[in-house]
Amino acid sequence: MGLKTFGTMQVDWEQRVDLDRLRTQRLERVGRVLRTSELGALLCFDMNNIRYITATHIGTWAMDKLARFCLLPRGEQPIMWDFGSAARHHDIYCPWLGDRSRAGISTMRGAMSPGSGRAEDVARKVRIELEERGLRDEPLGVDVVEPPVLRALEAEGIEVVDGQQVMQQARVIKTEDEITLLNMACMMVDAAYEELYARMRPGMRENECVALVSKVLYDLGSEHVEGVNAISGERCSPHPHVYTDRVLRPGDPAYFDILHSYMGYRTCYYRTFVVGSASQAQVDAYKRCREMLDAAIDLIKPGVTTAEVVQVWPEATKFGFPNEEAAFALQFGHGVGLSIWEKPIFSRLVSLEHPETIEENMVFALETFWPASDGWSAARIEEQLVVTAEGAEVMTRFPAETLMVAGHRYHAATGPLPATRETQSHLNR
């Protein structure tokens, strides 16, 4: 297929991402999966599922509110209930919804008084739509739900079941336009790492690195910087998964995970550097981390299972953890789409006994970790890729074959040299 990278704007003189096709194919996919399931309809409160089904979005501020919801009846078009005036906006700017954009609001995570009847109102709206279509007695799949809404649905005589697996199954295979958007999201992180590598130096703080990365991404058109892990020095092992205001020092390892979305499509993209100079322990850890990642990538092709992939990764006890749960997500893989964690999952915790089969046009990230022998350094690398008919094509392009030194590499005889890739990236030769 070949990955495509376009400018971030739409133009009339070049076919770029086809947004009408994106909307249509996503809805067709979830409709097919729904028809083959036991469910009569899907009720979604998760913003990413709502976007996948209805192609509506009202900003990242609403992601944790569970206030808006949509219903997809089997064999029919979706109905959208949205936050206040957003519903009227959809009437004007979302013609694909037709007359199915409604005002409706849930309890906003309990902020609405139970006596206000919001949960009951949601359930009543859903029940009416199901009855009109003869689906009242069919199971209703729900992705995430507040307990009062769940109880209100049941009080209306509706059987509520887990709808998450239907949505995960629909979203696991990406369309052509989804793959392009995911690739372009990675392109933006390539640029962020370029700027970070050029600017990182002793005296810079982890939170300043986060700010720099965020600015590059938003300047390029990122919709949402979901998170930037910035981990340095002795914080690298064990991995804390959160940045601080720690100051970078000469000889520090520093690894980063950049998670953002472009038109909803996410990245999960680790890189590891050292500041000023690298020890042999750090070089060795990086080499081991890279070898484990490459061994997994080399296995990727349609028909291979997640169990086969994770078998090339070491058991948790081999790198200082008592069991796989304690080491979870250090040697890891996960689907990436409108969320950063989708199917398939690669982990020795679950994949050996519950394997999933890799299919063409899946997009996922594979990430590895290895602690250094010095007891405090570590390496962390991640590549995001798409499965092709022949194997895998990597989307994440910032150099990661060998450990790179940022800032200045110090030499006792000659003084500091500029931190160029040509002179300082190949530390293990």
C-alpha positions in Angstrom: 0.0 0.0 0.0 2.7 2.5 1.0 2.3 5.2 3.7 1.3 8.6 2.5 2.2 12.0 4.1 0.3 15.1 3.0 0.1 18.6 4.2 -2.4 19.2 7.0 -4.8 21.2 5.0 -7.3 20.1 2.4 -6.8 21.3 -1.2 -8.7 21.0 -4.4 -5.8 20.0 -6.6 -4.7 16.9 -4.9 -6.6 13.9 -3.4 -5.6 13.7 0.2 -7.6 12.2 3.1 -11.1 11.5 1.8 -13.2 12.6 4.8 -16.5 11.5 3.4 -15.0 8.0 2.7 -13.5 8.0 6.3 -16.9 8.7 7.8 -18.7 6.2 5.6 -16.3 3.3 6.0 -16.1 3.6 9.8 -19.9 3.5 10.1 -20.0 0.6 7.6 -17.5 -1.4 9.7 -19.2 -1.0 13.0 -22.6 -1.7 11.3 -21.3 -5.0 9.9 -19.9 -6.1 13.2 -23.1 -5.1 15.0 -25.2 -7.2 12.6 -23.1 -10.3 13.3 -23.4 -9.9 17.0 -26.1 -10.8 19.5 -26.9 -7.1 20.1 -29.9 -5.2 18.9 -28.1 -1.8 19.3 -25.0 -0.1 20.6 -25.2 2.8 23.1 -21.9 4.7 23.5 -20.8 7.3 25.9 -17.1 7.1 25.2 -16.0 10.1 23.1 -13.8 8.0 20.7 -16.6 5.5 20.0 -19.0 8.4 19.4 -16.6 10.0 17.0 -16.1 6.7 15.2 -19.8 6.1 14.7 -21.1 9.7 14.2 -18.1 11.7 13.1 -18.9 14.3 15.7 -16.5 16.0 18.1 -17.0 18.9 20.6 -13.5 19.3 22.1 -11.3 17.4 24.5 -12.8 19.1 27.5 -15.8 16.8 27.2 -13.8 13.5 27.2 -14.2 12.7 30.8 -17.8 13.9 31.3 -19.8 11.0 29.9 -22.4 13.6 29.1 -23.1 13.0 25.4 -24.2 9.7 23.9 -25.2 8.0 20.7 -27.3 5.0 19.8 -26.6 2.8 16.8 -29.6 0.4 16.2 -28.8 -2.7 14.2 -29.2 -2.1 10.4 -29.9 1.6 10.9 -28.2 5.0 11.1 -26.9 6.5 14.4 -28.8 8.9 16.6 -26.7 11.5 18.4 -27.6 13.3 21.6 -25.2 16.1 22.3 -24.3 18.9 24.8 -26.7 21.9 24.5 -26.1 24.0 21.4 -23.7 21.4 19.9 -26.7 19.5 18.7 -27.9 22.5 16.7 -24.4 23.0 15.3 -24.5 19.4 14.1 -27.8 20.2 12.3 -26.0 22.8 10.3 -22.5 21.4 9.8 -22.9 17.6 10.0 -25.3 16.8 7.1 -24.5 13.1 7.3 -26.5 13.0 10.6 -29.7 14.1 8.8 -32.4 14.8 11.4 -30.8 12.5 14.0 -29.0 15.2 16.0 -30.8 15.7 19.3 -30.1 17.7 22.5 -29.6 15.4 25.4 -27.4 15.3 28.5 -26.5 12.6 31.0 -25.6 13.2 34.7 -22.1 14.6 34.0 -20.4 12.0 36.3 -22.9 12.7 39.1 -22.6 16.5 39.0 -26.3 16.7 38.2 -28.5 16.0 41.2 -30.0 12.5 41.2 -33.3 14.2 41.7 -33.0 16.0 38.4 -33.9 12.8 36.6 -31.1 13.0 34.0 -30.3 9.3 34.2 -34.0 8.4 33.7 -34.3 10.8 30.8 -31.3 9.1 29.0 -32.9 5.7 29.5 -36.3 7.0 28.3 -34.9 8.5 25.2 -33.1 5.2 24.4 -36.1 3.1 25.2 -38.3 5.1 22.8 -35.9 4.7 19.9 -35.5 1.0 20.5 -39.3 0.5 20.7 -39.9 2.3 17.4 -37.5 -0.2 15.7 -38.7 -3.3 17.5 -35.5 -3.7 19.4 -36.7 -3.2 23.0 -36.3 -6.9 23.8 -32.8 -7.3 22.2 -29.6 -6.9 24.3 -28.3 -3.4 24.3 -24.5 -3.1 24.2 -23.0 -0.2 26.2 -19.3 0.8 26.2 -19.0 2.7 29.4 -21.8 3.8 31.7 -22.6 5.6 35.0 -24.3 3.4 37.6 -27.4 5.5 37.7 -27.8 5.4 34.0 -27.3 1.6 34.0 -30.0 1.2 36.7 -32.4 3.5 34.8 -31.9 1.5 31.5 -32.7 -1.7 33.4 -35.7 -0.1 35.0 -37.0 0.5 31.5 -36.8 -3.2 30.9 -33.7 -3.1 28.7 -31.1 -5.8 29.0 -27.7 -4.1 29.2 -24.6 -6.1 28.1 -21.0 -5.2 27.3 -20.6 -3.4 24.0 -16.9 -2.7 24.2 -15.9 -5.8 22.4 -18.1 -4.9 19.4 -16.5 -1.5 19.2 -13.0 -2.9 19.6 -13.6 -5.5 16.9 -14.9 -2.8 14.5 -12.0 -0.5 15.1 -9.2 -3.0 15.0 -8.8 -2.9 11.2 -8.0 0.5 9.9 -9.3 2.0 6.7 -7.0 3.7 4.1 -7.8 7.2 5.5 -7.3 6.1 9.1 -3.9 4.8 8.2 -2.9 8.0 6.5 -4.1 10.1 9.5 -2.1 7.9 11.9 1.0 8.2 9.7 0.6 12.0 9.6 0.2 12.1 13.4 3.6 10.3 13.6 5.1 12.8 11.2 4.3 15.5 13.6 6.0 13.7 16.4 9.1 13.2 14.2 9.3 17.0 14.1 8.8 17.3 17.8 11.7 14.9 18.5 13.9 16.8 16.1 13.3 20.0 18.0 13.7 18.3 21.4 17.0 16.6 20.3 18.4 19.9 19.2 17.4 21.8 22.3 17.9 19.2 25.1 20.9 20.0 27.4 22.0 20.0 31.0 19.9 22.5 33.0 16.7 21.9 31.1 13.9 20.5 33.1 11.6 17.6 32.2 8.5 19.9 32.2 10.3 22.2 29.8 10.8 19.3 27.5 7.1 18.6 27.7 6.3 22.3 26.9 8.6 22.3 23.9 7.1 19.1 22.5 3.6 20.4 23.0 4.3 23.7 21.2 5.8 21.9 18.2 2.8 19.6 17.9 0.1 22.4 18.4 2.0 24.6 15.8 1.8 21.7 13.3 -2.0 21.3 13.9 -2.3 18.7 16.6 -5.8 18.5 17.9 -4.8 17.3 21.4 -1.6 16.5 23.2 -2.8 13.7 25.3 0.4 13.3 27.2 4.2 13.6 27.1 6.2 11.3 29.4 9.6 12.8 30.1 11.7 10.6 32.3 15.3 11.3 33.2 18.2 10.3 35.4 17.6 7.9 38.3 13.9 8.2 37.6 14.4 5.9 34.5 14.4 2.7 36.5 11.7 1.8 37.5 9.6 3.7 35.0 7.3 6.1 36.8 5.1 7.0 33.7 4.9 10.7 34.6 7.1 13.8 34.2 8.4 16.2 36.9 10.5 19.3 37.1 13.7 17.3 37.5 16.7 19.0 35.9 18.7 17.2 33.3 22.4 16.6 34.1 25.4 15.5 32.1 25.4 11.7 31.7 21.7 11.4 32.3 19.5 9.0 30.3 16.3 10.5 29.2 13.3 8.8 27.5 10.1 10.3 26.2 6.7 9.0 25.1 4.7 11.4 22.9 1.0 10.9 22.7 -1.1 13.3 20.7 -3.9 13.2 18.1 -4.3 14.6 14.6 -7.9 14.7 13.6 -8.5 12.2 16.4 -5.8 9.7 15.5 -3.2 9.0 18.1 0.5 8.3 18.5 2.4 6.3 21.1 6.1 6.9 20.3 9.0 6.4 22.7 12.6 7.6 22.2 15.6 7.4 24.5 18.6 9.8 24.6 21.5 10.5 26.9 22.6 14.0 27.8 26.2 15.0 27.1 27.8 11.6 27.2 26.9 7.9 27.4 28.3 5.2 29.7 28.9 1.6 28.5 26.1 0.4 30.7 23.7 2.8 28.9 24.9 1.8 25.5 24.5 -1.9 26.4 21.0 -1.4 27.8 19.9 0.5 24.6 21.3 -2.2 22.4 19.4 -4.9 24.3 16.2 -2.9 24.1 16.6 -2.3 20.4 17.3 -6.0 19.7 14.1 -7.1 21.6 12.0 -4.6 19.6 13.5 -5.6 16.3 12.9 -9.3 17.0 9.2 -8.5 17.5 8.9 -6.3 14.5 10.6 -9.0 12.3 7.8 -11.4 13.2 4.9 -9.2 12.2 2.8 -10.3 9.3 -0.8 -11.4 8.8 -1.5 -14.8 10.4 1.0 -14.5 13.2 -0.4 -14.4 16.7 0.4 -12.1 19.5 1.5 -15.2 21.5 4.3 -15.8 18.9 5.4 -12.2 19.2 5.6 -12.0 22.9 7.6 -15.2 23.2 10.7 -13.3 21.9 10.5 -11.0 24.9 12.0 -12.0 28.3 10.0 -13.1 31.3 9.6 -10.4 33.9 11.9 -12.2 36.3 14.7 -11.8 33.8 14.8 -8.0 34.3 14.0 -7.5 37.9 10.3 -7.9 38.4 8.5 -10.7 40.3 5.8 -11.4 37.8 4.3 -10.3 34.5 1.7 -8.1 36.2 4.4 -6.1 38.0 6.2 -5.6 34.7 3.1 -4.9 32.7 3.5 -2.6 29.7 7.3 -2.6 29.7 7.6 -5.2 27.0 4.3 -4.4 25.3 2.2 -3.8 22.2 -1.2 -2.2 21.7 -3.4 -1.1 18.9 -3.5 2.6 18.1 -6.4 4.5 16.5 -8.8 7.0 17.9 -7.5 5.7 21.3 -3.9 4.9 22.2 -4.8 1.5 23.5 -7.0 -0.6 21.2 -6.8 -4.2 20.1 -4.6 -6.1 19.6 -2.7 -6.3 22.9 0.8 -7.9 23.1 1.8 -8.8 26.6 3.2 -12.0 28.3 0.5 -11.3 30.9 -2.4 -12.2 28.6 -1.2 -13.0 25.1 0.3 -16.5 25.7 -2.9 -18.0 26.9 -5.3 -15.7 24.9 -3.6 -15.0 21.6 -5.0 -12.7 18.9 -4.3 -13.1 15.2 -2.5 -10.3 13.4 -4.3 -9.0 10.3 -3.5 -6.7 7.4 -4.2 -3.0 8.1 -4.0 -3.3 11.8 -2.0 -0.4 13.3 -0.2 -0.9 16.6 2.8 0.2 18.6 5.4 -2.2 20.0 7.5 -1.0 22.9 10.4 -2.4 24.9 12.3 -1.5 28.1 15.6 -2.6 29.5 17.3 -1.6 32.7 21.0 -0.8 32.7 23.6 -2.7 34.8 24.4 0.5 36.6 21.1 0.1 38.6 19.5 3.4 37.6 19.7 4.0 33.9 17.3 2.4 31.4 16.3 2.4 27.7 12.8 2.6 26.3 12.0 2.5 22.5 8.7 2.3 20.7 7.7 2.0 17.0 4.2 2.5 15.6 3.6 0.4 12.5 0.9 -0.8 10.0 0.6 -4.4 9.0 1.0 -5.0 5.3 0.4 -8.1 3.2 4.1 -8.8 3.4 5.0 -7.8 6.9 5.0 -4.3 8.6 5.8 -0.8 7.6 7.1 1.5 10.4 5.4 4.9 10.7 7.8 6.4 13.4 10.8 7.7 11.6 13.0 9.7 14.1 16.3 7.7 14.3 16.4 5.0 17.0 18.8 2.4 15.6 21.5 3.4 18.1 21.7 5.5 21.3 21.9 9.2 20.5 23.6 11.9 22.6 21.8 15.2 23.0 23.4 18.4 24.1 27.2 18.2 24.0 29.5 15.2 24.1 32.4 16.1 26.3 36.0 15.3 25.4 38.8 15.9 27.9 41.3 16.9 25.3 39.3 18.8 22.8 36.4 20.3 24.8 32.8 20.0 23.8 31.7 19.2 20.3 28.4 20.1 18.7 25.7 17.4 19.2 25.3 16.3 15.6 23.9 13.0 14.6 26.8 12.3 12.3 29.4 12.5 15.1 27.4 11.3 18.1 24.7 8.8 17.3 26.7 5.6 16.8 28.0 5.1 20.3 28.4 1.3 20.1 30.8 1.1 17.2 
